[in-house]
């Protein structure tokens, strides 16, 4: 596997969001209420989000195996990590870690941020703890999707 992590290109938006949807449905949907699944689908298909990506205000990073997108992670509200997903066939190969590390380095070195936040799905909490994130409060279920608020000093 030849892994390459970089900022997503305009023409990769649809493929990246398709990966986010498929991975969410496979690994997260069983924890969600129906309105949570609808809410997630509406978020990743929202034309305003796509436009924000096109304009550079919603940053998306992708991990590629050759030309195939196998992972993604995005930033919103400057320093909030959002939509970290890795294709199931590529789990436990360091792709999620590479994306998070690259985004944190960008935030620290290019933006000057000291912290990065995220809301983890309950099954991803241990993964984020291994990367140095701490839990800020117990899990909640806004809009039907269970999440655990976390942050890391970078």
N, C-alpha and C positions, 0 to 999 in steps of 0.2 A: 504494500500500500504506500503510495506517495501522497502524503497529506500536505495540503497547502491551505492556509488560513488567510483570508483577505476580505476587504470591504466588498460587499455585493455590488454587482452591476445592475443597471436599470432593467435589463432584459432577464434578470434572474429572479425578479420578484415573485412571479407566479409559481415557479418551481420551488422556491424557498417556502412559500406559504402552503403549498401542497404538502411538502415534507412536514411542516409544523402541524397541519391538520391530521395527516395520517399517523404521526407519532403521538399526538395528543389522544386521538381516538384509541390507539392501541394500548397506551400506558396510563392515561389519566382519566379517561371518560368514566370508568367504573366508579371512581370516587366522587363524581359530579352528579348534581341533580340535572334533570332535563334542561332547565333554564340556564344552567351553567354551560352546558354543551352548546346551546344556541348562542349564548353570549360570546363564547370563545370564537365560534364560527363567524359571527357578525364582526368581531374585532379584526380578525385576519383577512376578511373580505371587504372591509370598509374602504371605500374609494378615498376617503380623507386620509387614512393611514398610508395608503399607496402613494397619494400625492405628496404627503409629508416626506416619505422616503425619496421620491423623485426630486424634491426640493432640498434634501439634505438635512432636514430637521428630525428625521427618524432614521437613525443609523442602523444598518444591518450588516453583520459580518457573516461570511459563509466559510465552511470547511469543505474542501473538494478532494475527491479521490479521482484524479484525472480531471475530466470535465463534469463529473457528477457531484451535485451538492449532497453531502452526507451529514451536514450539521449546520446549525445557524444559531446566532444569538444577536439580540438587538439592544439598543439603548434608547430609553425615552426619558423625558424630563432631565436631560443631561447625564445623570449618573445612576439611573435605575436600570438594571439588567432585566431584560424582558425576552420572552420567547427563546429560551435555550432548549433546543431540540437536537437530538442526534438519531439518525436512522438506526433502528433496532439491530440491524445486521452489523453495525459498526460500534455497538456499545462496548465499553471496557477496553478501548484502544487509545484513550487519552485525548479524544477529539473534544469532548465537552470541556475538559481541563484546558486544552489549548485555546479554545475560544474565550473562555472566562479570563485566562491569563492575559491574552492579547488585548481584550477589552479593558482590563484593569490597567495594563501598562499604558494604553492610549489615554485613559482618563487621568492617570497620574502625571504622565510626561507631557502630553499635548494639551490637556484641558486644565490641569492644575488641581484636580479634585483630590480630596483626602479620603473620601469614603465612597463605596459603591453599595447600593441597596438592591434587594430583590424580594420577591414573594415566591417561595419555593412550594412545589407540590409536596405533600407529606412524604412521599417515597423518595424525594430528592434531597431531603434535609441532610442526611449523612454524607452525601456526595459534597454538598456545599461546606459542611463542617470540615471535611478533609482539605478543602481549599482555603480555610481560614475564616469562613463566615461564622457569625454568631447569631443565635435566635434572639429576636427582640421581644416577641410575645407569642402566646399560644396560637395554634391554628384557628383561623376564622374561615367563613365561607361566603365572602361577598359575591353576589350574583350567582350563587350556586356552585362555585368552584373553591374547594378547600385549599388554603394557602397558609404558609408560615412566613411571617416577615423576618428577614435576615439582613445583616449588613457586614461589611468588612472594611477595615482601615487599610488603605493602599499606600 
